[in-house]
Amino acid sequence: MSIKPPFTDLEIKKSPAGFYEGYSLPIALISKGIMVAVVLWALVWPLNANEVLGSAKWALLNGFNTFYIIIVGVFFFFLAAVAIIPSTGKRIMGRPGEGKEFSDFSWFSMMFGAGLGVGLMVFATAEPLGLWGSNPVIVAGGVEPNSEEALKSGYRYVFAHYGFHAWAIYVVTGLSLAYYAYTRDMPLTIRSALTPLFGSAMNGVLGHIVDVLGVIATILGVSVTIGYGVSQFIDGLYAITGMEWMMNMTGDAPAPGKVGLIAGLIVIMGLSILSAVSGVGRGVKYLSNLNLVLSIILLATFIIFGSFLFAMSTYVSALIDYLIHFFSLSFAAYGPVSEGEFAAALPQAAMPLASDLYSGATNAWGDFEGFRSGLEGAAAQLDEATLIAAYEAGTGGRLFNWQAGWTTFYWAWWIAFSPFVGLFLARISRGRSVREFILGCVIAPAMVCFAWMTILGGTAIDLEMTGGADGTIIGASNTAKLFVTLAQMIDGTLLSALTVMCVVLIMTFLVTSADSGILVMNTIMSGGEQETGVKHRIIWGVILTAAIGTLLLAGGGGLDALANAMIIGALPFTLVMALMMIALAKALYRDGLRDKFDSAEASQPAE
């Protein structure tokens, strides 16, 4: 008996004429309507927007933190199985005999630049330093923060956040889209990935909803990336020029101010729109190649002038530790601890004061001394043993708050980023095998990220551990830590030249991310068309600029409102990704059966 052929008759109705010619009106109008509403809300009621987004984020995390953690672990092990199984790993995403569209160098350059370029520039020093001072082992009282003993656990979580899990998120989306587009000639759009489960239902309202969720997630994921990148861009310009009008000078350390952020955003997005208009074959490709070359120069600088031996020893020990703890990093999720649960775990003498002790004991960003010094009244009069027991009772709450505020933030960021990066990876990967796609887009870039984080971040930590930096790097804002680290390593003309180069690199990474996001959004709204209208790229560039700018203002010049909106927007697409994974498993299995049936038919003797 023959195997029923797969559903490939995907029809996305497009406007035949007018302004939206070639675009799906429901997807375009609903997506724009949602984003315009968010922009107006954040512009007219900025304080309300920031407060509501913050409350909604924590309400969501209280219910879905465990889901976020576990589903990302499942993504990785699913991809590992697909790559290992011979019948699935060897499949070519393209027609028989079709070659690769891009060279391996350009493929890796575009993948790297779109996937984690801005994140690596911002967090290359900030992430290792931050996790050296706060991670679950420290939060649980296992080691002292910023100590030599905290280095191993700190890098364990650095590798977790920027390693195989992060890239697995991108590849679940990218592999699904590429597989259907290049083996079944289906549109390169989000809804195609769910056709094995829902068939013709994806031609209607359900398909529109899926694509709209992809557009919104893309906007929010790209917005957070650009928000961090623009902040670092302004820090770099300040390091070069010393112009204080760009900065907020009222805090402990200078930080980008509202005026500087908006000015930087306009410059970056203007260049991004110009690049997006030129298309992936020219603007994105050339900028990506430039990004990789400049990144290698920056890495070489840290190898020559930084703490390279310290970094390499850290790399080896951290990689081994990461792999040993890989399973627990994939699935160990913490749940919230209510005030009632906290009170029940307190010593008898402290139970009446549970409400006074709860917030300090479950604060993941403090320590025992900070907890004790923050107490007032009767709570401050409790004896040492009771206070220690109360702090231990809050350990579960501290672990949950740390994971929700750090690891889950990253998982939500990568998930929100995955329609953009996944579709972009699919766009540049025609002709490659499934195994090559998985290994090339999960293992290879993760290993580069590990090296980047240990060489740059390890140098910053070594400067602090040996006393050379004397706390100046730790005390700098996250987006300024890279420049402060460079200033501790070198000086004079070389420092000035490298600072300028870093600013150029940040700018090109930002432009690459933004223009790729604009192209991806237009691809989704045009039903998978890879060449879209110039005017719509410009319009979406303006909408993206407005969304980032108003959410930055709503956050008082900070990134809280952007990050909160992104975590909320990522959840619906996480559910879509789970369905994509199931659909891909079904498609690969059924295609395997079809191949066996066709081989059996071909081997039958002619009559």
C-alpha positions as a printed NumPy array, in Angstrom:
array([[  0.   ,   0.   ,   0.   ],
       [  1.378,   3.439,  -0.958],
       [  2.157,   6.146,   1.583],
       [ -0.094,   9.163,   1.364],
       [  1.893,  12.165,   0.012],
       [  2.508,  15.084,   2.373],
       [  0.287,  18.15 ,   2.341],
       [  2.06 ,  20.849,   0.336],
       [ -0.841,  22.815,  -1.105],
       [ -0.295,  25.811,   1.139],
       [ -2.104,  28.874,  -0.14 ],
       [ -1.553,  32.24 ,   1.457],
       [ -3.925,  34.754,  -0.052],
       [ -2.143,  37.933,  -1.068],
       [ -3.373,  41.304,  -2.17 ],
       [ -3.425,  41.343,  -6.009],
       [ -2.879,  45.086,  -6.352],
       [ -2.439,  48.331,  -4.458],
       [ -0.095,  49.261,  -1.644],
       [ -0.048,  45.723,  -0.211],
       [  0.379,  43.957,  -3.534],
       [  2.047,  40.606,  -2.931],
       [  1.456,  40.756,   0.844],
       [ -1.031,  38.968,   3.094],
       [ -3.364,  41.679,   4.338],
       [ -4.357,  39.919,   7.598],
       [ -0.745,  39.308,   8.634],
       [  0.476,  42.788,   7.667],
       [ -2.437,  44.723,   9.177],
       [ -2.711,  42.737,  12.412],
       [  1.052,  42.862,  12.996],
       [  1.199,  46.582,  12.341],
       [ -1.906,  47.205,  14.441],
       [ -0.424,  45.414,  17.452],
       [  2.904,  47.221,  17.219],
       [  1.339,  50.646,  16.633],
       [ -0.866,  50.067,  19.689],
       [  2.21 ,  49.172,  21.788],
       [  4.044,  52.26 ,  20.525],
       [  1.135,  54.587,  21.326],
       [  0.624,  53.008,  24.755],
       [  4.3  ,  53.36 ,  25.676],
       [  4.404,  56.894,  24.261],
       [  1.253,  58.248,  25.923],
       [  1.383,  56.31 ,  29.214],
       [  5.053,  55.34 ,  29.656],
       [  4.917,  54.758,  33.414],
       [  1.79 ,  52.635,  33.121],
       [  3.321,  50.618,  30.296],
       [  6.483,  49.885,  32.271],
       [  4.527,  48.912,  35.408],
       [  2.026,  46.703,  33.592],
       [  4.733,  44.942,  31.556],
       [  6.76 ,  44.267,  34.697],
       [  3.794,  42.842,  36.603],
       [  2.699,  40.719,  33.653],
       [  6.22 ,  39.352,  33.214],
       [  6.482,  38.078,  36.778],
       [  2.96 ,  36.686,  36.725],
       [  3.913,  34.752,  33.595],
       [  7.215,  33.517,  35.033],
       [  5.508,  32.262,  38.189],
       [  3.469,  29.916,  36.029],
       [  5.757,  29.125,  33.103],
       [  9.373,  29.26 ,  34.309],
       [  9.574,  25.447,  34.46 ],
       [  8.063,  25.14 ,  30.979],
       [ 10.637,  27.549,  29.519],
       [ 13.555,  25.629,  31.067],
       [ 12.424,  22.117,  30.149],
       [ 11.275,  22.833,  26.586],
       [ 14.689,  24.298,  25.712],
       [ 16.367,  21.137,  27.002],
       [ 13.999,  19.059,  24.878],
       [ 14.884,  21.14 ,  21.805],
       [ 18.565,  20.228,  22.089],
       [ 18.072,  16.498,  22.62 ],
       [ 15.555,  16.357,  19.767],
       [ 18.081,  17.909,  17.376],
       [ 20.836,  15.59 ,  18.621],
       [ 18.642,  12.58 ,  17.816],
       [ 17.784,  13.924,  14.342],
       [ 21.478,  14.502,  13.548],
       [ 22.609,  11.094,  14.853],
       [ 19.96 ,   8.966,  13.099],
       [ 21.452,   8.172,   9.66 ],
       [ 18.187,   8.29 ,   7.716],
       [ 17.309,  11.796,   8.944],
       [ 20.774,  13.332,   9.218],
       [ 21.765,  12.623,   5.618],
       [ 18.721,  14.28 ,   4.031],
       [ 19.586,  17.18 ,   1.733],
       [ 17.514,  20.329,   2.045],
       [ 17.139,  20.938,  -1.655],
       [ 16.595,  19.26 ,  -4.965],
       [ 18.825,  16.304,  -5.976],
       [ 22.226,  17.536,  -7.133],
       [ 21.599,  21.11 ,  -5.969],
       [ 24.705,  22.907,  -4.714],
       [ 25.135,  25.231,  -1.74 ],
       [ 24.041,  28.821,  -2.286],
       [ 26.755,  30.407,  -0.108],
       [ 30.347,  29.44 ,   0.654],
       [ 31.067,  27.985,   4.094],
       [ 32.828,  31.219,   5.142],
       [ 29.921,  33.486,   4.154],
       [ 27.425,  30.992,   5.61 ],
       [ 29.181,  30.984,   8.978],
       [ 29.704,  34.764,   8.907],
       [ 26.02 ,  35.492,   8.342],
       [ 24.981,  32.866,  10.885],
       [ 27.312,  34.266,  13.523],
       [ 26.448,  37.903,  12.905],
       [ 22.695,  37.352,  12.896],
       [ 22.642,  34.898,  15.787],
       [ 24.74 ,  36.312,  18.582],
       [ 26.893,  39.168,  17.259],
       [ 25.458,  41.999,  19.36 ],
       [ 25.011,  39.742,  22.395],
       [ 28.656,  38.732,  22.317],
       [ 29.859,  42.318,  22.067],
       [ 27.689,  43.458,  24.984],
       [ 28.089,  40.437,  27.231],
       [ 31.595,  39.151,  26.375],
       [ 32.884,  40.718,  29.585],
       [ 29.632,  41.529,  31.391],
       [ 28.275,  37.966,  31.413],
       [ 31.332,  36.199,  32.884],
       [ 31.819,  38.971,  35.45 ],
       [ 28.134,  38.94 ,  36.377],
       [ 27.962,  35.162,  36.794],
       [ 31.258,  35.161,  38.686],
       [ 29.443,  37.324,  41.219],
       [ 26.017,  35.628,  41.105],
       [ 24.997,  32.139,  40.029],
       [ 22.932,  29.35 ,  41.622],
       [ 25.911,  27.867,  43.485],
       [ 26.629,  31.281,  45.023],
       [ 22.941,  31.977,  45.674],
       [ 22.644,  28.655,  47.532],
       [ 25.66 ,  29.578,  49.677],
       [ 28.079,  27.062,  48.152],
       [ 30.881,  29.523,  47.367],
       [ 31.682,  33.184,  47.911],
       [ 30.955,  35.612,  45.041],
       [ 33.888,  37.009,  43.049],
       [ 36.2  ,  34.355,  44.465],
       [ 38.51 ,  31.9  ,  42.737],
       [ 36.134,  29.098,  43.775],
       [ 33.205,  30.846,  42.049],
       [ 34.957,  30.821,  38.666],
       [ 33.953,  27.251,  37.741],
       [ 30.241,  27.633,  38.505],
       [ 30.192,  31.08 ,  36.896],
       [ 31.475,  29.781,  33.577],
       [ 29.162,  26.778,  33.796],
       [ 26.247,  29.149,  33.384],
       [ 28.052,  31.374,  30.864],
       [ 28.406,  28.329,  28.616],
       [ 24.811,  27.307,  29.298],
       [ 23.402,  30.685,  28.261],
       [ 25.513,  31.065,  25.108],
       [ 26.091,  27.435,  24.165],
       [ 24.286,  24.472,  22.666],
       [ 20.889,  25.375,  24.143],
       [ 20.877,  28.863,  22.651],
       [ 21.711,  27.65 ,  19.167],
       [ 19.338,  24.679,  19.452],
       [ 16.489,  27.168,  19.859],
       [ 17.421,  28.852,  16.593],
       [ 17.906,  25.58 ,  14.753],
       [ 14.537,  24.062,  15.706],
       [ 12.893,  26.952,  13.875],
       [ 15.471,  27.171,  11.084],
       [ 15.541,  23.454,  10.326],
       [ 11.753,  23.254,  10.204],
       [ 11.49 ,  26.147,   7.772],
       [ 14.386,  25.025,   5.574],
       [ 13.18 ,  21.429,   5.395],
       [  9.724,  22.262,   4.081],
       [ 10.932,  25.08 ,   1.827],
       [ 13.676,  23.121,   0.098],
       [ 12.397,  19.528,   0.122],
       [  8.692,  20.231,  -0.447],
       [  8.85 ,  23.586,  -2.284],
       [  6.671,  25.268,   0.327],
       [  6.74 ,  28.978,   1.253],
       [  9.578,  30.03 ,   3.562],
       [  7.244,  31.173,   6.318],
       [  6.331,  30.079,   9.838],
       [  3.023,  28.379,   9.059],
       [  4.677,  25.918,   6.654],
       [  6.333,  24.251,   9.65 ],
       [  2.992,  23.209,  11.129],
       [  1.421,  21.696,   7.994],
       [  2.296,  18.092,   8.997],
       [  0.027,  18.534,  12.022],
       [ -2.739,  20.813,  10.761],
       [ -2.704,  20.417,   6.979],
       [ -5.074,  22.688,   5.083],
       [ -6.102,  24.469,   8.308],
       [ -2.89 ,  26.476,   7.932],
       [ -4.398,  28.159,   4.849],
       [ -6.836,  30.083,   7.031],
       [ -7.075,  31.955,  10.318],
       [ -4.839,  29.52 ,  12.211],
       [ -2.033,  30.115,   9.733],
       [ -2.449,  33.884,  10.026],
       [ -2.2  ,  33.649,  13.833],
       [  1.009,  31.593,  13.65 ],
       [  2.645,  34.02 ,  11.225],
       [  1.586,  37.061,  13.264],
       [  3.107,  35.479,  16.393],
       [  6.301,  35.018,  14.39 ],
       [  6.352,  38.673,  13.328],
       [  5.663,  39.976,  16.857],
       [  8.28 ,  37.684,  18.414],
       [ 10.8  ,  38.831,  15.799],
       [ 10.124,  42.492,  16.516],
       [ 10.506,  42.037,  20.285],
       [ 13.589,  39.813,  20.055],
       [ 15.35 ,  42.156,  17.642],
       [ 14.277,  45.15 ,  19.754],
       [ 16.013,  43.856,  22.892],
       [ 19.155,  43.05 ,  20.898],
       [ 19.23 ,  46.512,  19.347],
       [ 18.442,  48.118,  22.698],
       [ 21.519,  46.561,  24.32 ],
       [ 23.637,  47.205,  21.248],
       [ 22.711,  50.888,  20.969],
       [ 23.524,  51.343,  24.652],
       [ 26.996,  49.882,  24.071],
       [ 27.365,  51.95 ,  20.886],
       [ 26.801,  55.132,  22.913],
       [ 29.223,  53.934,  25.618],
       [ 31.824,  53.484,  22.885],
       [ 31.224,  56.922,  21.408],
       [ 31.551,  58.404,  24.892],
       [ 34.865,  56.553,  25.377],
       [ 36.117,  58.066,  22.107],
       [ 34.736,  61.594,  22.328],
       [ 33.978,  62.212,  26.01 ],
       [ 30.717,  63.963,  25.015],
       [ 28.621,  63.984,  28.186],
       [ 25.374,  65.064,  26.487],
       [ 24.899,  61.436,  25.449],
       [ 25.237,  60.137,  28.985],
       [ 23.46 ,  60.061,  32.316],
       [ 26.169,  61.228,  34.733],
       [ 24.091,  61.029,  37.944],
       [ 24.739,  57.39 ,  38.851],
       [ 27.768,  55.615,  40.304],
       [ 29.136,  55.217,  36.769],
       [ 28.273,  57.051,  33.529],
       [ 25.524,  55.304,  31.573],
       [ 23.842,  56.143,  28.253],
       [ 21.048,  58.701,  28.714],
       [ 17.727,  58.992,  26.912],
       [ 18.972,  61.584,  24.42 ],
       [ 22.036,  59.534,  23.547],
       [ 20.044,  56.313,  23.188],
       [ 17.453,  57.843,  20.871],
       [ 20.119,  59.58 ,  18.771],
       [ 22.102,  56.346,  18.471],
       [ 18.945,  54.385,  17.635],
       [ 18.057,  56.753,  14.783],
       [ 21.567,  56.476,  13.303],
       [ 21.671,  52.67 ,  13.542],
       [ 18.168,  52.128,  12.202],
       [ 18.726,  54.555,   9.334],
       [ 21.755,  52.534,   8.237],
       [ 19.813,  49.287,   8.778],
       [ 16.996,  50.387,   6.499],
       [ 19.506,  51.288,   3.782],
       [ 21.143,  47.875,   4.129],
       [ 17.801,  46.046,   4.145],
       [ 16.804,  47.796,   0.929],
       [ 19.935,  46.364,  -0.722],
       [ 18.921,  42.776,   0.166],
       [ 20.577,  39.718,   1.727],
       [ 22.8  ,  38.98 ,  -1.249],
       [ 24.61 ,  42.304,  -0.955],
       [ 24.184,  44.364,   2.214],
       [ 23.802,  41.588,   4.78 ],
       [ 26.428,  39.33 ,   3.196],
       [ 29.133,  42.02 ,   2.973],
       [ 28.454,  43.405,   6.441],
       [ 28.519,  39.871,   7.906],
       [ 31.913,  39.179,   6.341],
       [ 33.223,  42.499,   7.716],
       [ 31.834,  41.627,  11.163],
       [ 33.701,  38.333,  11.256],
       [ 37.014,  39.9  ,  10.193],
       [ 36.765,  42.687,  12.803],
       [ 35.745,  40.126,  15.45 ],
       [ 38.89 ,  38.12 ,  14.718],
       [ 41.01 ,  41.281,  15.124],
       [ 39.367,  42.043,  18.487],
       [ 39.866,  38.448,  19.629],
       [ 43.521,  38.579,  18.563],
       [ 43.992,  41.75 ,  20.633],
       [ 42.816,  39.96 ,  23.77 ],
       [ 44.983,  36.943,  22.935],
       [ 48.097,  39.131,  22.621],
       [ 47.503,  41.684,  25.383],
       [ 45.018,  39.878,  27.621],
       [ 45.195,  36.918,  30.01 ],
       [ 45.326,  34.234,  27.321],
       [ 46.841,  31.394,  29.399],
       [ 44.345,  32.029,  32.189],
       [ 41.55 ,  32.096,  29.617],
       [ 42.575,  28.838,  27.963],
       [ 42.89 ,  26.956,  31.251],
       [ 39.465,  28.323,  32.153],
       [ 38.106,  27.25 ,  28.754],
       [ 39.162,  23.632,  29.206],
       [ 38.005,  23.274,  32.814],
       [ 34.768,  25.149,  32.144],
       [ 33.926,  23.046,  29.086],
       [ 34.426,  19.813,  31.034],
       [ 32.319,  21.149,  33.925],
       [ 29.614,  22.32 ,  31.487],
       [ 29.392,  18.9  ,  29.85 ],
       [ 29.306,  17.113,  33.222],
       [ 26.365,  19.263,  34.342],
       [ 24.726,  19.427,  30.911],
       [ 21.682,  17.329,  31.788],
       [ 20.899,  19.289,  34.966],
       [ 21.429,  22.572,  33.102],
       [ 18.89 ,  21.326,  30.56 ],
       [ 16.113,  20.284,  32.914],
       [ 16.683,  21.557,  36.482],
       [ 13.88 ,  24.108,  36.928],
       [ 13.014,  26.006,  40.099],
       [  9.507,  26.969,  41.164],
       [  8.405,  30.087,  43.047],
       [  8.261,  30.009,  46.845],
       [  5.186,  31.745,  48.246],
       [  5.27 ,  33.714,  51.457],
       [  3.191,  31.001,  53.123],
       [  5.674,  28.28 ,  52.108],
       [  8.51 ,  30.458,  53.322],
       [  6.799,  31.056,  56.674],
       [  6.219,  27.313,  57.18 ],
       [  9.967,  26.667,  56.834],
       [ 10.972,  29.32 ,  59.391],
       [ 12.026,  28.649,  62.979],
       [  9.226,  29.206,  65.48 ],
       [ 10.656,  32.511,  66.679],
       [ 10.694,  33.971,  63.173],
       [  7.265,  32.823,  61.954],
       [  5.384,  35.952,  63.14 ],
       [  7.883,  38.089,  61.2  ],
       [  7.674,  36.148,  57.932],
       [  6.389,  39.137,  55.945],
       [  9.355,  41.25 ,  57.128],
       [ 11.873,  38.544,  56.248],
       [ 10.426,  37.216,  52.987],
       [ 11.585,  39.768,  50.392],
       [ 15.172,  39.926,  51.67 ],
       [ 15.557,  36.173,  52.084],
       [ 14.299,  35.475,  48.545],
       [ 16.263,  38.303,  46.889],
       [ 18.611,  36.579,  44.441],
       [ 20.679,  39.72 ,  43.892],
       [ 21.805,  40.209,  47.477],
       [ 23.677,  38.197,  50.091],
       [ 23.292,  37.301,  53.754],
       [ 24.956,  40.475,  54.972],
       [ 22.679,  42.568,  52.788],
       [ 19.669,  40.61 ,  54.058],
       [ 20.615,  41.197,  57.689],
       [ 21.48 ,  44.873,  57.279],
       [ 18.183,  45.537,  55.506],
       [ 16.03 ,  44.344,  58.407],
       [ 14.245,  46.766,  60.713],
       [ 12.316,  46.613,  63.988],
       [ 11.705,  43.238,  65.602],
       [ 13.172,  41.35 ,  62.646],
       [ 16.524,  43.08 ,  63.155],
       [ 16.571,  41.898,  66.785],
       [ 16.482,  38.184,  65.915],
       [ 19.569,  36.213,  66.934],
       [ 22.219,  35.12 ,  64.434],
       [ 21.147,  31.468,  64.281],
       [ 17.524,  32.409,  63.56 ],
       [ 18.547,  34.838,  60.829],
       [ 20.742,  32.187,  59.205],
       [ 17.844,  29.714,  59.302],
       [ 15.489,  32.333,  57.831],
       [ 17.924,  33.04 ,  55.011],
       [ 18.256,  29.323,  54.29 ],
       [ 14.462,  29.041,  54.202],
       [ 14.478,  31.525,  51.344],
       [ 17.024,  29.571,  49.254],
       [ 14.377,  28.047,  46.98 ],
       [ 12.906,  31.484,  46.338],
       [ 16.333,  32.949,  45.591],
       [ 17.094,  30.15 ,  43.135],
       [ 13.76 ,  30.672,  41.373],
       [ 14.203,  34.433,  41.149],
       [ 17.751,  34.016,  39.864],
       [ 16.745,  31.486,  37.21 ],
       [ 13.683,  33.477,  36.121],
       [ 15.661,  36.71 ,  35.973],
       [ 18.701,  35.285,  34.234],
       [ 18.454,  31.878,  32.478],
       [ 14.764,  32.179,  31.584],
       [ 15.363,  35.722,  30.366],
       [ 17.941,  34.335,  27.94 ],
       [ 15.719,  31.448,  26.823],
       [ 12.882,  33.907,  26.163],
       [ 15.273,  36.221,  24.307],
       [ 16.584,  33.437,  22.077],
       [ 13.038,  32.134,  21.476],
       [ 11.794,  35.598,  20.544],
       [ 14.859,  35.903,  18.314],
       [ 14.33 ,  32.481,  16.718],
       [ 11.772,  33.4  ,  14.005],
       [ 14.288,  35.962,  12.785],
       [ 17.461,  33.879,  13.138],
       [ 15.738,  30.609,  12.213],
       [ 14.212,  31.965,   9.036],
       [ 17.455,  33.723,   8.199],
       [ 19.433,  30.486,   8.716],
       [ 16.942,  28.685,   6.495],
       [ 17.267,  31.416,   3.875],
       [ 21.055,  30.911,   3.613],
       [ 21.185,  27.078,   3.947],
       [ 19.712,  25.681,   0.737],
       [ 21.569,  22.572,  -0.435],
       [ 22.98 ,  21.529,   2.95 ],
       [ 22.217,  18.243,   4.712],
       [ 20.137,  18.117,   7.877],
       [ 23.173,  16.881,   9.841],
       [ 25.405,  19.616,   8.41 ],
       [ 22.783,  22.219,   9.286],
       [ 22.471,  21.005,  12.889],
       [ 26.198,  20.577,  13.535],
       [ 27.097,  23.77 ,  11.676],
       [ 24.49 ,  25.878,  13.441],
       [ 24.623,  24.357,  16.961],
       [ 28.06 ,  22.964,  17.729],
       [ 30.395,  25.202,  15.691],
       [ 29.059,  28.643,  16.729],
       [ 28.68 ,  27.516,  20.349],
       [ 32.368,  26.571,  20.5  ],
       [ 33.282,  29.979,  19.09 ],
       [ 31.064,  31.642,  21.696],
       [ 32.81 ,  29.674,  24.452],
       [ 36.216,  30.849,  23.235],
       [ 34.985,  34.434,  22.93 ],
       [ 33.538,  34.446,  26.447],
       [ 36.619,  32.922,  28.058],
       [ 39.208,  35.031,  26.231],
       [ 37.453,  38.401,  26.699],
       [ 35.605,  37.641,  29.92 ],
       [ 38.507,  35.681,  31.404],
       [ 40.809,  38.647,  30.862],
       [ 38.37 ,  40.933,  32.697],
       [ 38.072,  38.466,  35.595],
       [ 41.847,  37.972,  35.795],
       [ 42.372,  41.739,  35.922],
       [ 39.936,  41.909,  38.84 ],
       [ 41.315,  38.821,  40.633],
       [ 44.914,  40.016,  40.464],
       [ 43.933,  43.487,  41.646],
       [ 45.   ,  45.318,  38.528],
       [ 41.522,  46.608,  37.755],
       [ 40.723,  47.386,  41.409],
       [ 36.954,  47.01 ,  40.864],
       [ 36.7  ,  49.434,  37.944],
       [ 35.458,  46.785,  35.49 ],
       [ 32.896,  45.35 ,  37.928],
       [ 31.727,  48.864,  38.756],
       [ 31.148,  49.853,  35.114],
       [ 27.763,  49.44 ,  33.455],
       [ 27.288,  46.192,  31.518],
       [ 27.53 ,  47.894,  28.14 ],
       [ 30.699,  49.784,  29.162],
       [ 32.627,  46.824,  30.618],
       [ 34.27 ,  45.937,  27.287],
       [ 35.729,  49.436,  26.903],
       [ 36.856,  49.599,  30.537],
       [ 38.575,  46.208,  30.141],
       [ 40.401,  47.433,  27.029],
       [ 41.533,  50.523,  28.941],
       [ 42.987,  48.286,  31.681],
       [ 44.889,  46.219,  29.077],
       [ 46.358,  48.835,  26.763],
       [ 46.625,  52.591,  26.373],
       [ 47.634,  55.327,  23.98 ],
       [ 47.047,  55.249,  20.244],
       [ 46.378,  51.503,  20.158],
       [ 43.575,  51.877,  22.709],
       [ 42.006,  54.694,  20.696],
       [ 42.22 ,  52.687,  17.462],
       [ 40.713,  49.565,  19.033],
       [ 37.932,  51.538,  20.681],
       [ 37.022,  53.032,  17.303],
       [ 37.156,  49.556,  15.752],
       [ 34.86 ,  48.187,  18.467],
       [ 32.353,  50.975,  17.853],
       [ 32.411,  50.172,  14.123],
       [ 31.988,  46.462,  14.915],
       [ 29.056,  47.141,  17.23 ],
       [ 27.491,  49.342,  14.571],
       [ 27.871,  46.726,  11.833],
       [ 26.554,  43.965,  14.115],
       [ 23.557,  46.157,  14.918],
       [ 22.907,  47.007,  11.292],
       [ 23.2  ,  43.329,  10.327],
       [ 20.719,  42.275,  13.03 ],
       [ 18.244,  45.03 ,  12.259],
       [ 18.261,  44.753,   8.477],
       [ 18.056,  40.953,   8.665],
       [ 15.06 ,  41.337,  10.984],
       [ 13.386,  43.73 ,   8.561],
       [ 13.922,  41.299,   5.672],
       [ 12.572,  38.376,   7.741],
       [  9.426,  40.252,   8.789],
       [  8.696,  41.102,   5.171],
       [  9.321,  37.501,   4.132],
       [  6.715,  36.261,   6.623],
       [  4.133,  38.869,   5.603],
       [  4.643,  38.193,   1.912],
       [  3.939,  34.498,   2.324],
       [  7.563,  33.39 ,   2.084],
       [  8.76 ,  35.6  ,  -0.779],
       [ 12.494,  36.187,  -0.5  ],
       [ 12.41 ,  39.38 ,  -2.578],
       [ 10.027,  41.913,  -1.067],
       [  9.021,  45.485,  -1.808],
       [ 11.416,  48.252,  -0.828],
       [  8.694,  50.505,   0.596],
       [  7.578,  47.828,   3.057],
       [ 11.138,  47.295,   4.272],
       [ 11.33 ,  51.029,   4.965],
       [  7.957,  51.059,   6.773],
       [  8.894,  48.128,   9.015],
       [ 12.233,  49.749,   9.737],
       [ 10.388,  52.861,  10.931],
       [  7.94 ,  50.775,  13.027],
       [ 10.83 ,  48.863,  14.597],
       [ 12.598,  52.133,  15.4  ],
       [  9.442,  53.559,  17.001],
       [  8.833,  50.416,  19.051],
       [ 12.379,  50.359,  20.437],
       [ 12.449,  54.107,  21.079],
       [  9.139,  54.292,  22.955],
       [  9.891,  51.222,  25.086],
       [ 13.305,  52.676,  25.944],
       [ 11.573,  55.883,  27.061],
       [  8.958,  53.896,  28.985],
       [ 11.793,  52.201,  30.842],
       [ 13.263,  55.573,  31.793],
       [ 16.123,  55.113,  29.367],
       [ 16.701,  51.562,  30.617],
       [ 15.955,  48.253,  28.969],
       [ 13.424,  46.9  ,  31.494],
       [ 10.312,  47.658,  29.451],
       [ 11.869,  46.153,  26.312],
       [ 12.98 ,  43.015,  28.161],
       [  9.607,  42.571,  29.887],
       [  7.69 ,  42.905,  26.617],
       [ 10.021,  40.383,  24.994],
       [  9.576,  37.741,  27.715],
       [  5.79 ,  38.093,  27.462],
       [  5.804,  37.966,  23.666],
       [  8.082,  34.922,  23.579],
       [  5.683,  32.589,  25.4  ],
       [  3.111,  32.125,  22.587],
       [  5.885,  31.451,  20.106],
       [  7.426,  28.915,  22.5  ],
       [  4.209,  26.92 ,  22.146],
       [  4.441,  27.259,  18.356],
       [  8.034,  25.974,  18.481],
       [  6.992,  22.925,  20.5  ],
       [  4.428,  22.117,  17.793],
       [  7.055,  22.73 ,  15.088],
       [  9.313,  20.146,  16.715],
       [  6.526,  17.55 ,  16.816],
       [  5.574,  18.346,  13.219],
       [  9.17 ,  17.97 ,  12.029],
       [  9.507,  14.619,  13.784],
       [  6.361,  13.452,  12.013],
       [  7.531,  14.784,   8.635],
       [ 10.955,  13.109,   8.888],
       [  9.402,   9.801,   9.941],
       [  6.789,   9.829,   7.178],
       [  9.331,  10.852,   4.539],
       [ 11.494,   7.948,   5.652],
       [  8.569,   5.578,   5.124],
       [  7.96 ,   7.066,   1.687],
       [ 11.606,   6.519,   0.742],
       [ 11.448,   2.878,   1.833],
       [  8.238,   2.354,  -0.111],
       [  9.67 ,   3.985,  -3.253],
       [ 12.827,   1.858,  -2.975],
       [ 10.753,  -1.283,  -2.591],
       [  8.639,  -0.345,  -5.617],
       [ 11.745,   0.368,  -7.708],
       [ 13.272,  -2.989,  -6.818],
       [ 10.248,  -4.95 ,  -8.087],
       [ 11.009,  -6.773, -11.349],
       [  9.275,  -5.455, -14.464],
       [  6.357,  -7.514, -15.726]])
